[in-house]
Amino acid sequence: MPLSKFVWFDGKFMTLDKAKVPITTHAIHYGTSVFEGIRAYWNGENLFVFRLNDHIKRFRRSGKFYDISLNFSDKIISNAIIEICKKNKIKKSCYIRPFYFVGDYGINLHVTEKAPTNVAIFIFPFGDLFNKNGITAGVVSWRKFSDMSTPPQAKMGGNYLNSIIATQEAKRNGYDEAILLDHNGNVSESPGENIFIVREGQLITPPLSSSALNGITRDTVIKIAKNLDIEVIETEIARSELTISDEIFLTGTAAEIIPVVAVDRKQIASGKPGDITKKMMKEYTGIVMNKNSDYHHWLTRVY
Ligand SMILES: Cc1ncc(COP(=O)(O)O)c(C=O)c1O
């Protein structure tokens, strides 16, 4: 998908071709970048950024694990996100990618708050990531990295090598998406999504101790479910529990809520999106499109 013309780079708006970094940029060598993935939704009248403050909060927190500084205030970053939508005259649902990274810092592995960082934001119109009628998934042989090696709660460029190799294996085996197990062999998450299973009307999702990212869509689903009186349990999920689930779905900013209809070539229940999954998808769409006033506070108007 082509990127929108204007980007924001270190405090200024410029065209995409002007935003350049040197080949000595530390992040290219060592993955020392921090990013967020945010969506904004066009409902025919206005553009609404979904859970902007929560994304900004995680954006800053991710860098803290590694003392990588975000040298702009939350207010400046959130204004820049809104302004970049306006500047590109976006009147379609879109994906917003803010990121910061260690800049020109030689080959120094001792990254401190003083290491120079750059910050950028780009955006592009974005539709569905996956087929909303349901996808297939396969458990891959690669394990999700854990707090024993690097912090899974830091949304860092380098961490995504694990997601990339898992995706490659899943695609090679003919699946739409990968499911990674944690270091204990329990279900962790997908390369860019959290996972939920449904059993006997209850929603179950792995805890953060299973190396799952504290996903904002995961949190959204938990809150929606509670408001609908659907019980949510955060507990370890054994691999074989996937097969005996009534429903499975993935959650993520890019993927939104996506039904998984087969795992490891075994159909889940009827092999069709389940009732609770469909209910959550419907609620989510209503919320992001500003059709549900109970969740107004999660939306930031652009125009
Ligand atoms: C590894 C991983 N897990 C889960 C998610 C879902 O998180 P969110 O709902 O905040 O987009 C993402 C996407 O950001 C991710 O990269």
The ligand as a Gaussian input file, in Angstrom:
#p B3LYP/6-31G(d) Opt

LIG

0 1
 C        3.600000      -9.441000      19.181000
 C        2.284000      -8.744000      19.206000
 N        1.311000      -9.229000      19.962000
 C        0.105000      -8.629000      20.029000
 C       -0.165000      -7.484000      19.306000
 C       -1.487000      -6.807000      19.419000
 O       -1.350000      -5.605000      20.127000
 P       -2.331000      -4.390000      19.881000
 O       -3.699000      -4.912000      20.100000
 O       -1.931000      -3.392000      20.919000
 O       -2.123000      -3.921000      18.508000
 C        0.830000      -6.949000      18.498000
 C        0.593000      -5.742000      17.724000
 O        0.944000      -4.655000      18.147000
 C        2.084000      -7.575000      18.455000
 O        3.057000      -7.085000      17.688000

